[in-house]
Amino acid sequence: MSLFSKKQIQQEIAILRQTAIPGITVLIIIIIARLTGLLQHIKLITFDTFLRFRPDERTDKRVVIVGVTEQDIDSTKSYPLSDREIALLIQKIQTSKPTVIGLDIVRNMAVEPGHQEIIKVFRQSKNLIGIEKVLPPEEILPPPSLPPEQIGFSDVIADQDGKYRRYLLWTTNPKNQDEDKYSLALQLAKTYLSVQGISIETGKHDPNTIRFANTEIPRFLANSGGYVGANDTGLKTLVNFRSSQKPFRFLSFNDIKSNNFQPQWLENKVVIIGVTASSVADFFNTSATTSSKIAGHIYGVEFHAHVTSQIINAVLHGRPILKSWSQVWEYLWIIAWGLIPIIIGMVNQNIWKILLIMILASFCLTSIAYLLILLGWWIPIAPNLIINGLGLSAFAFYKHDQAQKSKINERQQTIEHTFTLIHNGPLQSLANILIQACTGNLENEKLILNLEKLNHEIRAIGEYLRVEALKSNESLLLGSGLKLDLKRPIHELFYEVYTSTIERKNLEYFNKINVKVRTFDPIDDKYLSLTNKQELCLFLEEALCNVGKHAQGAKRIEAIGKQENNFYTLMIKDNGCGLTSSFESKGTKQLKNIADNLGGDFQRESLSPKGTVCQITWKLMNNQ
């Protein structure tokens, strides 16, 4: 059991070092990058992309835009439009009985002719909301003839990349902190909903926000969604743009003047008047909507219309308002998905399987995030996609490095295998010739015969290595010249090795052995690789050669393979003179290396009163 535990622990530590430690390091780096805001730009781009690719929604007919187009400016021959033109436009719209009108055009001073006319219209229009700008540096006063409750600010705040994803609903007056200021969109939505019997109130779950009936407006915080350390002063909310090529009904200034519309289009609706001429710089950058006539831009009046529609439809129809998880849940989500590639790398080392699994995991993550966006939840996705990409790249680099190391190991194994072939064949024959030559028992004819045999053995090894270089390592050449098919069962291979080695005439002490015992228990192939079979055959061959070369006086030899309690022991024992030297030969080192490769124990020692035992014991573990 100790052998199993030791090997398993070593394998787990190796896998931990190869996958878990680099993976956790990448995860920590990504979390730090997110905390410091380095990933904010990528996350915001992902957020815009999800919003842009949502299914189309129906046109919101509750909100109508009356735009002053380039053609309208050309027809009036002047810009800005005069007070008279604006007054006549408002009066014409009022005849269709809209619920509320928003004038997203600055009227803080007279634009003659018609100033007295517009003052009169302003005073008569109790459902009209004018605009002002309250945030520095461009403060603009509201129309002086409109009361404060009919004013909404038009200030909007851009993100660091110059795009607009948030909307400021409420703020305090920078000049008077005790005075509240409402945005144009909030004033329009508030007025429309009040007609439906729904008033604005303080939030229940978050007392720092507002609600209409049971619908609470999610408050934007400094670290909401993909933001890090953003400005969250005042009451801001994320803009859930309507996903449609035609989000609102659009009428031009001339459409109204020429009665090119149906009154019911405006009746009981929110009508927002603004400039939609490309020559007037009243537009904002956005990548979250596909309805823009100018790619990447949205007119100011459209921006206010989207937020007005967002609030009204959330209250009346439950349309989702964008919100995000708390920081704790977001980081738990990132960590949970970040552990997936680590776990995959620990249980599977096949790069193609890992690639497929990571693609599927990334697809699932993206799909979940996309579906949640549709439901109004913005969850992290960019950090984990980056983790998956970096993790896969790192693993691919690691596998390439391992492949290079494997090639080096293969070369080393080829060298060692070549030496083993030479050691177990020609060198054994040469050693026997030298021993006989030293004792004077080698006649000239016999010397020539042995040298010819040695020449044949050397040439046979050369030919074997040439053939082996052209195909996979599924065979083994023994020193006797026998070639083994390693795909055969191991106990059959043991018998082949034993028989061919014991019959080698150049190992003199085999000739005097009278008792030969051999028995080998079979081993299921699932416990052995081809390399394991090769090493075990070489172990048996080397141990037998040592008997034939050194076991002087031996009359008995035993070669036994025995399986007990999931352990296997391969033993070669003789009753010869025993070990005559403590010197560790090259052959002994070879036997020890084979034992180490199997994770087993090696033993070679003298027996009492005489003899030698050489054996290896290892635990059978599934290699498939």
N, C-alpha and C positions, 0 to 999 in steps of 0.2 A: 504493500500500500504506500510505503514511503517513496518508492520509485515513481509511482503514479503521481503522487502529490508534488514531488519535486519538479517533474517534467511539466505538469500542468501549470504550476506556478510560474515556471520559466516562460512558458508559452503566453500566459496571460500578461506577464510583465512586458514581454516583447510587443504584444498587440497594443497594450496600453501606451507604450512608448511611441509606437508607430502611428496610432490613430487618436487615442483619447487626449493625450497631452497636447499635440498640435491643434486638435479640434477645439479644445477648451481655450487654448491660447487665442485662436481666431475669434471665438465667441466673446472673450473678454475684451479683445481689441475693438470689436464691433460695438459692444455695449459702451465702451469708453468714447468711441467716435460718436455714438448717438448722444451720449450725455453732454458732450462738448459742442454738439450742433454740426459736426462735420458731414452728417448724412442728411441734414435738413433739406438741402436742395433736391437730392434724389427722391426723398419721400414726398415732397410737394409735387414733383413732376409725376410720380406714380399716382398721387391723389387726383391730379388734373386728368390724367389719362383714363382712370376709372370713371370719373364723372362724364368725360366726353364720349365714352363708348357705352353708356347706358341705353336701354331701349327708348325709343321716342315716346314722349307723353303727348296727350292731346293738348291742343291750344287752350290756354286758360282764358275763357271769354269774360271772366270777371274783371280782368285788367286790360285796358285798351291804351295804346300809345298813339298820341297825336304828334307826329314828328315834323319839324320844320326842315325840309329837305333842301338839297342844292337847287332843285328846280323852283322851290318856293321862294328862295332868296333871289333867284334870277327874275322871277315874275314881279316881286315887289320892288326890285331895283335898289334895295337898301338893306344894310345890316349894321347894327342889330335892328330887329323889327320895331316899328314905332309903337308907342303906347296905344294908339288907336287900333292898330292891327291886332294887338294882343287882346284889347278890350272886346273887339268885335268877335274874335275867335272864342273867347270865354262865353260871351252872350249866346253865340250860336250853339255851343255845346250844352249850355244850361237849358235850352229849349227841349233837349232830349231827356232831361231829368236824371242825370247821373247821381250816384250816391255821394261821391266826393271827387274833386278835381285837384290834381297836383300840378303846380306851375314850376317846372324845373328850369326856369329862365330868370336870371337876375333882374330885379326891378327895384333897386335901391335908390334910383334917381330918375328924373324925368327924361323920357326919350320922345321928344315932340315929333310930330303933332299928336294930340290926344291925351295929354297927361291928365286933365280934369276928367276925361271920360273913363280912364282906367281907375282913377280914385273912386269914382262912383260905382263902377263894377265891383271893385274890391269890397266896398262897404256893403253892397247888396248881396254878395256871394258868401253866405255863411258856411258853405261846404267847400270853400277854396282854401288850399294850403299853399302858401308861398315859401320861398327858400331864403336861407342866409348861410354864411360860412362863419363858424365860431372858432375854429382852431387856427392858431398862428401857423405860418406867417401871413396867410391871405385871408384876413377877416373881412367879410362883406356884410353890410347891414341888411336887414329884411326890408320889404316894402313898408314904408312908414304908415300906410293907411290900413294895414292888416293888424289885428290884435295878436298878442303873443301866442294864444292857443291855436292860431291858424298859421303858425310858422314851424317849419321843420328844417333842420340844417342838412346841407347836401355834402358835407365833408365825408370823404372816404379815405381809408388808410391802406397804403400798399405794403406788400411784403418786401423782404430784402431783395428779391429778384425782380421787383417792379411790377409784379402781378397782384391782382386783387382777388382774394378768396374770403375775406372777412368783411363784415359790415358793422359799423358803429351805430347802435340803436339809441343809446342814451349817453350823455356826458354832462358834467357840470359846466357852467359858464366860466371860462378861464378868468374873466374879469370879476365874477361874483360867484364864489363857490357855493352859495346858498341857493342859487338859481339852477333848476334842471332844464336841460335842453333835449328835445326829442328830434330824431332824424325824420326826414321826409317820408321814408317808407313806413316807419312806425306810426307817424301821424295819419297817414293814409289808411293803414290797416286798422288802427284804433278807431277811426271815424267810421269805416265800413262796418266793422264788427259791432260797434255801439248801436247801429241801426238794427242789427240782428239780435239785440238785447244782451250782448256780451261785452263786458267792460274789462279794462286793464286792471290787474291786481299784482300784489307782491307774490313772488314764488313761494311754494310750500316747502319743497325739498331744498331749495337754495334761496334763502331770503334776499340774496343780492341780485336776483334776476327778476323777470316779470312773467306773468302768465295771463292767458285768456281762458276762462272757464277751467278745464282740467289740463290744458296744454301749457306746459312750462317751457320757456325758451332756454335752451342749453347755453350757458355762459361760456364764452371763450376764455381759456386760462393761458398763462404764459407757456405751458408745456402741453397744450392740447394737441392730440394727434401727432403729426410729424414736426411740430414746432418745438423750438428749444429757446427759452428765455425771451419770448416775444412780448411786445408791449400789450398788456391786458387792462390798461386803465379804461374807465368807462364801462359800458355794457356792450360787448361785441358778440357776434355770433357768426358761425361759418355759413357761407352762402351755398344753399343747395339749388344751383341753377336748374331751371327747367330744361330737360333734355329733349329738345325738339328743334327742327329747322324753322318752325314758326311758333314760338312759345306764346305769343300774344297777337291779338288782332292789331294791325297797324293801319293808321289813316294818316294821310299827309295834311298839311296846313291847307292846301288848295282843295283837297277832298271835302273838308269842312266848309270852306267858303263857297264852293260850287254845289253843295248839297249832294255830293257823290257818296252817300252812305245811307244806311237805314237807321232811323231813330232808335230802334230797339237794340242796336249794337252798343249804344251808350247808356240806355236806360238802366238805372240801378247798378251801374258799373263804377269801377275806379278808373278815371281817365287821367293820364299823366301827359302833360305837354312838355316837350323838350326839343332840343336841336339834334337833328340826325344828318347834318350836312358834313361831308368829309373835310370841307375847308375850315370848319370850326373845330378847334381842338378840345371838344368835350367828349372824350372817349378814354377808356381804361384798358390796360393789358389783361388778358385772361386766356388760358388754354383749356378751360373747363367746359366750354360750350361750343356747339357747332353752328349756332344760329347767326354768328357774326357775319356781316357783309364784308367787313375788312378782316382778313385772317389775323387772329390773335388780339383783336380789339372788340370792345363792346361800348356802345354809347352810354353816357351817363344816365339818360332817361331809362334805358333798358336795364341798367344795373339796379336802379331804384325799383323798377317794375318787378324784377326777379325777387327781390327781398319782400316787397309788398305781397306778391303772390305766394311766396313761401309761408309767410305768417298766416294769411287768410286760409290757405288750403290745409295747413297743419291743424288749425283750430276747427274748421268745418268738416274736413274730410280725413283727417289723420295722416296726411302726407308727411313722410319722415322729415325731421329736422336733423341735420348732421350733428353728431356728437361723438365723443371718444371715451375710451376707458380711462380709469385712473392710472397713474404712473406705475403703481405696484402691479396691476394686472397686465399692463403692456409689457413690462420687463419679464414677468413670469411667462407670458406668451412667447417672447423672443427666446428666452432660455429653453423653454420646452421644445420649440421647433429647432433651435440650435443644437439640441442634443441628438436629434434624429440622424444627421449625417455621421455623428460620432458613433452612435450605436450601430448604424449600418456598416461603417468601416470596421467595427470590432467583430461583427458576426460574419462578414463577407469580405473576402480579399480580391474578388474578381472585379476588375475595373469596369467591364462592360455592364455587369449586373448592377454595380453601384451607380453607374451613369444612368441606367434606365430607372432605377429606384429614385434617384435624386430628381430626375426630370418629372416623374410622377408625383413626388412629394412637392416639388415647386408648383406643378400644375394644380394640385389640391389646395396648396396654400393660397395661390392666386385666385382660384375659384371661390374659396371661402371668403377671402377679403372682398372680392367683387360682389358676392351675394350680400355680404354685410353692408357694403356701401349702399346697395339698393334698399336696405332696411334702415339706413340712416346711421350706421356705425362705421367709423373710420378706425381701422386697426392697423398695427405695424405689419409691413410686408417686405419693404426694401431691405431692412437689416438681415432678415433670414435668407432672402434671395442672394444677397452678397455673401453670406456665410456659406450657402450651398455652392456658389460659384468658386469662392476661394478654397473651400474644402475639397471640391472636386479637382481643382487645379493642383492643389498641394498633393492630393493623393496620386494624381497622374504623374507628377514629378517624382514622388516617392517610388511608384511602380517602375518608372524609367530607371531610376537610380538602382532599384533592386534588380532590374533586368541586366544592367551593366555589371553589377556585382555577381549576378548569377553566371554571366558569361565567364567572368574571371574564375569563379569557383569551378565551373565546368572544365576550364583549361587545367586548373590545379588538379581536379579529380582525374582528368585524362593522364596527366603526368604521373600521378600516384598509381593509377591503374596500370599504366605501362610498366612502371617499376615493379608492381606486384606480379605482373605476368613474367617479367624477366627473372624476378627473385624466385618465384615458385617453379619456374621451368629451367632455363639455361643455367642460372646460377647454382641451382641445386645439383644439376648434372656436373657442372664445373667443379663444385665443392667435392663431389664424390670422386671425380677423376684425380683431384689434387691429393685426397686422402690415400687413394690407392697408389698413386705415384710415390708419395712419401714413405709408404710401408714396403715399397718394392714389389708389390703384388700385381703390377700392371705390365703386361707384356706388350710388345710393340704392336702386334696385330690388334689386340684389344684396345690399345690407346687410339689407334687410327679409327676403329669402329665407334668408340665413344665420341671422338672429335667429330666424326661425320654426323652422328646423332645430334650432337650439340649444334652443329651448323644447321641441321634441319629444323631444330627447335627455334633457333633465332630467326630463320627465314619465315617460319610459320607465324611467329609473332608479328613480324613486319607486314605480312599479308593480311593477318587478322585486323591490325590497326588500320590498314588502308581501307578495308571493307567497312569497318565500324564507323569510319569518318563519313561514310556516305548514307548511313541509315541510323534509326533511333537505337538507343541502348537497350535492346531486348535480348541480348545474348552475352555469353561469357566464355572466354577461351581459357581453359585450364593449362597448367604447366605440362600435363601429359599430352596436350594437343587436342583434347576433346573439347568440342564446342557445345555449350548448353543453351537450350531455349528457356529463357527466364520466365516465360509465360506459363510454364508447366508448374504443377504443385511442388511446394518446397521439399516435401519428404521424398518425392521422386528424384529431385535434383541432388539431395543428400546422398541417396544410394548411388547415383551416377558418379558423384565426386569421390565417394569412398572407393568404389570399384576401380575407377580409372587411376586413382592415386596409389592404392595399395599394390597395383600390378606394375608400378614403375620399377624396372630392373636396375636403374641407376641408383636407387636408394637401398643400400646393401642390407640394412637390418630388417627390411621387410621379408627377405628371403629365409630368415630363421624363425619367423613367427609361425607357430603351429595352431594356436587358438585365435579365431577371429570372430568377434561378436559385434553385430551391427543391428540396430533397430531405431527407427525414427517415427515418432508420432506425427501425423499430418497437422498442418496449421491452415486455418481458413485464410484464403487470399485477401480478405478484407483487412487483415492485420498486417499485411506486408506489402510494401511497394517493390517495384523492380529493383530499385537501389538496395533495399533491405535484403532481397534474395541474393543479389550479387555479393554483398558483403558477407552474408552467412556462408555462402559457398566458398568464398575465399578464406574465411575463418577456418572452416573444416579442412580445406586443402592444406593450409599452412600448418595447422596443428598435426595433421597426419604426416606431412613432410618432415616435421621435427622428430616424430617417432622414427621414421625410416632413416633419418640422418644421424640422430644422437642416442637412440634408445638401445645402447649396447647390451646384449644379453637378454633382450626381450623375447619372451615366448608367447605372450598373450597381448592382444589389443582389443579394446572395447570402444565403439563409437555409438553413442546413445543420444537420442533426442527425446525428451520427456516433457509432457505438459501437465502441470498441476496447479489448481486454483488460479487459473488465468495467467500463470507464469510458465515460461518455457526455458528449459535448460538443455544446452547442447554440450556434451562432454566427450572428450577423447582421453582414454586412460590406458597406460601400458604398465608392464611389470619389469621394465628395464632397469638401468643403473641409476635412474633419477637425475636430477639437475646437477651438473658437475661444475657450474659456474653461476655466480650472482650477477654477471654482466647482462644487461638488457640489450638483446640483439635487435636488429632492424625488424626481424620477423615478429618478435614479442611486442614491439611498439605498434606494428601493424595490427596485431590482435587487439591491443588495448584501444586503438582508434576505432575499430569496428564496434567494440563494446560500447564506447562512448556515444557513437552515432545512434545506436539503438536505445540509449538511455539505460543500459544494463550494467551488471557487475561482471568483471573479468577475474578469473583465478587461474594461476599456473604455479604448481608447487610439487615438491617431492612427496612421495608416500612412504609410509613405514610398513614393512621393513625395506621395501624397495619399490621403485616405480615412479611414474609421474602422472599427474592429472592436469588437464587443460580444459577449462569450461567457461561458458558465458551464460548468464541468466538475465532475462529481461521480461518486462510485462507486456502482454499482448494488448495493443490499443488499436482501435479502428482508424485506418489511414484513409478511408474513403469519405 
